[in-house]
Protein backbone atom coordinates (compact mmCIF):
# COMPACT_ATOMS: atom_id res chain seq x y z
CA UNK A 1 0.00 0.00 0.00
CA UNK A 2 1.38 3.39 -0.94
CA UNK A 3 0.42 6.92 -1.90
CA UNK A 4 2.11 9.86 -3.60
CA UNK A 5 1.05 13.51 -3.48
CA UNK A 6 1.05 15.19 -6.89
CA UNK A 7 0.66 18.89 -7.65
CA UNK A 8 -2.55 19.83 -9.45
CA UNK A 9 -3.68 23.27 -10.59
CA UNK A 10 -4.88 25.00 -7.37
CA UNK A 11 -5.58 21.56 -5.89
CA UNK A 12 -3.62 18.50 -4.80
CA UNK A 13 -3.80 15.05 -6.35
CA UNK A 14 -3.12 11.72 -4.70
CA UNK A 15 -2.01 8.67 -6.65
CA UNK A 16 -2.39 5.50 -4.59
CA UNK A 17 -2.02 1.79 -5.11
CA UNK A 18 -2.46 -1.44 -3.24
CA UNK A 19 -2.61 -5.17 -3.71
CA UNK A 20 -6.33 -5.09 -2.87
CA UNK A 21 -9.15 -2.60 -3.21
CA UNK A 22 -9.15 -2.21 0.59
CA UNK A 23 -5.45 -1.34 0.65
CA UNK A 24 -5.93 1.17 -2.15
CA UNK A 25 -8.83 2.91 -0.38
CA UNK A 26 -6.75 3.11 2.82
CA UNK A 27 -3.78 4.49 0.86
CA UNK A 28 -5.93 7.25 -0.68
CA UNK A 29 -7.25 8.10 2.80
CA UNK A 30 -3.67 8.33 4.10
CA UNK A 31 -2.89 10.55 1.10
CA UNK A 32 -5.75 12.81 2.18
CA UNK A 33 -4.21 13.03 5.66
CA UNK A 34 -0.74 13.70 4.19
CA UNK A 35 -2.14 16.46 1.96
CA UNK A 36 -3.59 18.01 5.11
CA UNK A 37 -0.61 17.65 7.47
CA UNK A 38 3.11 17.66 6.70
CA UNK A 39 3.83 15.88 10.01
CA UNK A 40 1.98 12.68 9.10
CA UNK A 41 5.13 10.76 8.12
CA UNK A 42 6.61 11.17 11.63
CA UNK A 43 3.34 10.41 13.46
CA UNK A 44 2.78 7.04 15.10
CA UNK A 45 -0.80 6.26 16.03
CA UNK A 46 -1.16 4.76 19.51
CA UNK A 47 -2.37 1.18 19.84
CA UNK A 48 -5.30 2.44 21.93
CA UNK A 49 -8.41 1.31 20.04
CA UNK A 50 -10.60 3.68 22.08
CA UNK A 51 -8.99 6.59 20.20
CA UNK A 52 -10.34 5.22 16.90
CA UNK A 53 -13.70 6.03 15.34
CA UNK A 54 -15.80 4.15 12.80
CA UNK A 55 -16.62 5.31 9.28
CA UNK A 56 -19.29 3.86 6.99
CA UNK A 57 -19.95 4.67 3.35
CA UNK A 58 -22.43 3.29 0.81
CA UNK A 59 -22.57 4.00 -2.93
CA UNK A 60 -23.67 2.56 -6.28
CA UNK A 61 -20.18 1.94 -7.68
CA UNK A 62 -16.62 1.46 -6.47
CA UNK A 63 -15.64 4.93 -7.71
CA UNK A 64 -18.62 6.54 -5.99
CA UNK A 65 -17.77 4.57 -2.83
CA UNK A 66 -14.23 5.97 -2.83
CA UNK A 67 -15.67 9.48 -3.20
CA UNK A 68 -18.23 8.94 -0.41
CA UNK A 69 -15.60 7.44 1.92
CA UNK A 70 -13.22 10.37 1.48
CA UNK A 71 -16.10 12.84 1.79
CA UNK A 72 -17.12 11.16 5.06
CA UNK A 73 -13.55 11.50 6.36
CA UNK A 74 -13.67 15.25 5.66
CA UNK A 75 -17.07 15.46 7.38
CA UNK A 76 -15.73 13.57 10.42
CA UNK A 77 -12.72 15.91 10.51
CA UNK A 78 -15.04 18.91 10.55
CA UNK A 79 -17.41 17.67 13.26
CA UNK A 80 -14.78 16.01 15.48
CA UNK A 81 -12.09 18.65 14.90
CA UNK A 82 -9.71 15.73 14.38
CA UNK A 83 -7.69 14.72 11.34
CA UNK A 84 -8.41 11.06 10.44
CA UNK A 85 -5.10 9.15 10.23
CA UNK A 86 -4.07 5.49 10.39
CA UNK A 87 -7.06 4.69 8.17
CA UNK A 88 -8.09 1.03 8.09
CA UNK A 89 -10.67 -0.60 5.86
CA UNK A 90 -12.46 -3.27 7.89
CA UNK A 91 -14.73 -4.50 5.07
CA UNK A 92 -15.59 -3.56 1.51
CA UNK A 93 -18.29 -5.44 -0.35
CA UNK A 94 -20.86 -5.28 -3.08
CA UNK A 95 -24.32 -6.06 -1.70
CA UNK A 96 -27.26 -6.98 -3.89
CA UNK A 97 -30.15 -5.13 -2.24
CA UNK A 98 -32.75 -7.33 -3.90
CA UNK A 99 -31.49 -10.14 -1.65
CA UNK A 100 -29.97 -8.88 1.61
CA UNK A 101 -28.31 -12.25 2.18
CA UNK A 102 -26.07 -11.87 -0.87
CA UNK A 103 -22.70 -10.19 -0.49
CA UNK A 104 -20.02 -10.27 -3.14
CA UNK A 105 -16.36 -9.88 -2.14
CA UNK A 106 -14.28 -7.30 -3.99
CA UNK A 107 -12.34 -10.09 -5.73
CA UNK A 108 -15.39 -11.59 -7.43
CA UNK A 109 -17.16 -8.26 -7.86
CA UNK A 110 -15.01 -7.15 -10.80
CA UNK A 111 -16.45 -9.98 -12.88
CA UNK A 112 -19.92 -9.35 -11.49
CA UNK A 113 -19.75 -5.67 -12.46
CA UNK A 114 -19.02 -6.55 -16.08
CA UNK A 115 -21.76 -9.15 -16.45
CA UNK A 116 -24.72 -7.53 -14.68
CA UNK A 117 -27.71 -6.27 -16.58
CA UNK A 118 -28.67 -2.59 -16.42
CA UNK A 119 -31.56 -3.33 -14.07
CA UNK A 120 -29.34 -5.30 -11.68
CA UNK A 121 -26.72 -2.57 -11.56
CA UNK A 122 -29.31 -0.11 -10.27
CA UNK A 123 -29.86 -2.16 -7.11
CA UNK A 124 -26.26 -3.13 -6.39
CA UNK A 125 -24.67 -1.15 -3.59
CA UNK A 126 -21.09 -0.99 -2.45
CA UNK A 127 -20.56 -0.77 1.29
CA UNK A 128 -17.43 0.09 3.24
CA UNK A 129 -16.74 -0.17 6.96
CA UNK A 130 -13.57 1.54 8.13
CA UNK A 131 -11.92 3.08 11.16
CA UNK A 132 -9.44 5.88 11.76
CA UNK A 133 -7.47 7.46 14.57
CA UNK A 134 -8.30 11.13 15.17
CA UNK A 135 -5.50 13.66 15.73
CA UNK A 136 -6.73 16.88 17.33
CA UNK A 137 -6.58 19.76 14.85
CA UNK A 138 -5.57 22.03 17.74
CA UNK A 139 -2.35 20.05 18.20
CA UNK A 140 -1.15 20.20 14.57
CA UNK A 141 -0.69 22.73 11.78
CA UNK A 142 -3.10 21.32 9.20
CA UNK A 143 -4.14 22.62 5.80
CA UNK A 144 -7.82 22.54 5.02
CA UNK A 145 -8.92 20.16 2.31
CA UNK A 146 -12.29 21.59 1.30
CA UNK A 147 -13.68 18.78 -0.80
CA UNK A 148 -13.12 15.70 -2.91
CA UNK A 149 -13.58 16.21 -6.65
CA UNK A 150 -14.59 13.83 -9.41
CA UNK A 151 -12.20 15.73 -11.74
CA UNK A 152 -9.60 13.27 -13.05
CA UNK A 153 -10.71 10.63 -10.50
CA UNK A 154 -9.61 7.12 -11.43
CA UNK A 155 -9.95 3.71 -9.80
CA UNK A 156 -8.80 0.74 -11.81
CA UNK A 157 -7.61 -2.81 -11.42
CA UNK A 158 -4.14 -3.53 -12.80
CA UNK A 159 -2.02 -6.66 -13.18
CA UNK A 160 -0.38 -5.87 -9.84
CA UNK A 161 -3.49 -4.85 -7.86
CA UNK A 162 -5.40 -1.57 -7.81
CA UNK A 163 -4.55 2.05 -8.59
CA UNK A 164 -6.45 5.22 -7.76
CA UNK A 165 -6.03 8.90 -8.48
CA UNK A 166 -8.08 11.52 -6.62
CA UNK A 167 -7.95 15.33 -6.66
CA UNK A 168 -8.66 17.29 -3.47
CA UNK A 169 -9.89 20.89 -3.53
CA UNK A 170 -7.68 22.95 -1.19
C-alpha positions as CSV (number, residue, x, y, z in Angstrom):
1,X,0.0,0.0,0.0
2,X,1.4,3.4,-0.9
3,X,0.4,6.9,-1.9
4,X,2.1,9.9,-3.6
5,X,1.0,13.5,-3.5
6,X,1.0,15.2,-6.9
7,X,0.7,18.9,-7.6
8,X,-2.5,19.8,-9.5
9,X,-3.7,23.3,-10.6
10,X,-4.9,25.0,-7.4
11,X,-5.6,21.6,-5.9
12,X,-3.6,18.5,-4.8
13,X,-3.8,15.1,-6.4
14,X,-3.1,11.7,-4.7
15,X,-2.0,8.7,-6.7
16,X,-2.4,5.5,-4.6
17,X,-2.0,1.8,-5.1
18,X,-2.5,-1.4,-3.2
19,X,-2.6,-5.2,-3.7
20,X,-6.3,-5.1,-2.9
21,X,-9.1,-2.6,-3.2
22,X,-9.2,-2.2,0.6
23,X,-5.4,-1.3,0.7
24,X,-5.9,1.2,-2.2
25,X,-8.8,2.9,-0.4
26,X,-6.8,3.1,2.8
27,X,-3.8,4.5,0.9
28,X,-5.9,7.2,-0.7
29,X,-7.3,8.1,2.8
30,X,-3.7,8.3,4.1
31,X,-2.9,10.5,1.1
32,X,-5.8,12.8,2.2
33,X,-4.2,13.0,5.7
34,X,-0.7,13.7,4.2
35,X,-2.1,16.5,2.0
36,X,-3.6,18.0,5.1
37,X,-0.6,17.7,7.5
38,X,3.1,17.7,6.7
39,X,3.8,15.9,10.0
40,X,2.0,12.7,9.1
41,X,5.1,10.8,8.1
42,X,6.6,11.2,11.6
43,X,3.3,10.4,13.5
44,X,2.8,7.0,15.1
45,X,-0.8,6.3,16.0
46,X,-1.2,4.8,19.5
47,X,-2.4,1.2,19.8
48,X,-5.3,2.4,21.9
49,X,-8.4,1.3,20.0
50,X,-10.6,3.7,22.1
51,X,-9.0,6.6,20.2
52,X,-10.3,5.2,16.9
53,X,-13.7,6.0,15.3
54,X,-15.8,4.1,12.8
55,X,-16.6,5.3,9.3
56,X,-19.3,3.9,7.0
57,X,-19.9,4.7,3.3
58,X,-22.4,3.3,0.8
59,X,-22.6,4.0,-2.9
60,X,-23.7,2.6,-6.3
61,X,-20.2,1.9,-7.7
62,X,-16.6,1.5,-6.5
63,X,-15.6,4.9,-7.7
64,X,-18.6,6.5,-6.0
65,X,-17.8,4.6,-2.8
66,X,-14.2,6.0,-2.8
67,X,-15.7,9.5,-3.2
68,X,-18.2,8.9,-0.4
69,X,-15.6,7.4,1.9
70,X,-13.2,10.4,1.5
71,X,-16.1,12.8,1.8
72,X,-17.1,11.2,5.1
73,X,-13.5,11.5,6.4
74,X,-13.7,15.2,5.7
75,X,-17.1,15.5,7.4
76,X,-15.7,13.6,10.4
77,X,-12.7,15.9,10.5
78,X,-15.0,18.9,10.5
79,X,-17.4,17.7,13.3
80,X,-14.8,16.0,15.5
81,X,-12.1,18.7,14.9
82,X,-9.7,15.7,14.4
83,X,-7.7,14.7,11.3
84,X,-8.4,11.1,10.4
85,X,-5.1,9.1,10.2
86,X,-4.1,5.5,10.4
87,X,-7.1,4.7,8.2
88,X,-8.1,1.0,8.1
89,X,-10.7,-0.6,5.9
90,X,-12.5,-3.3,7.9
91,X,-14.7,-4.5,5.1
92,X,-15.6,-3.6,1.5
93,X,-18.3,-5.4,-0.3
94,X,-20.9,-5.3,-3.1
95,X,-24.3,-6.1,-1.7
96,X,-27.3,-7.0,-3.9
97,X,-30.1,-5.1,-2.2
98,X,-32.8,-7.3,-3.9
99,X,-31.5,-10.1,-1.7
100,X,-30.0,-8.9,1.6
101,X,-28.3,-12.3,2.2
102,X,-26.1,-11.9,-0.9
103,X,-22.7,-10.2,-0.5
104,X,-20.0,-10.3,-3.1
105,X,-16.4,-9.9,-2.1
106,X,-14.3,-7.3,-4.0
107,X,-12.3,-10.1,-5.7
108,X,-15.4,-11.6,-7.4
109,X,-17.2,-8.3,-7.9
110,X,-15.0,-7.1,-10.8
111,X,-16.5,-10.0,-12.9
112,X,-19.9,-9.4,-11.5
113,X,-19.7,-5.7,-12.5
114,X,-19.0,-6.6,-16.1
115,X,-21.8,-9.2,-16.5
116,X,-24.7,-7.5,-14.7
117,X,-27.7,-6.3,-16.6
118,X,-28.7,-2.6,-16.4
119,X,-31.6,-3.3,-14.1
120,X,-29.3,-5.3,-11.7
121,X,-26.7,-2.6,-11.6
122,X,-29.3,-0.1,-10.3
123,X,-29.9,-2.2,-7.1
124,X,-26.3,-3.1,-6.4
125,X,-24.7,-1.1,-3.6
126,X,-21.1,-1.0,-2.5
127,X,-20.6,-0.8,1.3
128,X,-17.4,0.1,3.2
129,X,-16.7,-0.2,7.0
130,X,-13.6,1.5,8.1
131,X,-11.9,3.1,11.2
132,X,-9.4,5.9,11.8
133,X,-7.5,7.5,14.6
134,X,-8.3,11.1,15.2
135,X,-5.5,13.7,15.7
136,X,-6.7,16.9,17.3
137,X,-6.6,19.8,14.8
138,X,-5.6,22.0,17.7
139,X,-2.4,20.0,18.2
140,X,-1.1,20.2,14.6
141,X,-0.7,22.7,11.8
142,X,-3.1,21.3,9.2
143,X,-4.1,22.6,5.8
144,X,-7.8,22.5,5.0
145,X,-8.9,20.2,2.3
146,X,-12.3,21.6,1.3
147,X,-13.7,18.8,-0.8
148,X,-13.1,15.7,-2.9
149,X,-13.6,16.2,-6.6
150,X,-14.6,13.8,-9.4
151,X,-12.2,15.7,-11.7
152,X,-9.6,13.3,-13.0
153,X,-10.7,10.6,-10.5
154,X,-9.6,7.1,-11.4
155,X,-9.9,3.7,-9.8
156,X,-8.8,0.7,-11.8
157,X,-7.6,-2.8,-11.4
158,X,-4.1,-3.5,-12.8
159,X,-2.0,-6.7,-13.2
160,X,-0.4,-5.9,-9.8
161,X,-3.5,-4.9,-7.9
162,X,-5.4,-1.6,-7.8
163,X,-4.6,2.1,-8.6
164,X,-6.4,5.2,-7.8
165,X,-6.0,8.9,-8.5
166,X,-8.1,11.5,-6.6
167,X,-8.0,15.3,-6.7
168,X,-8.7,17.3,-3.5
169,X,-9.9,20.9,-3.5
170,X,-7.7,23.0,-1.2
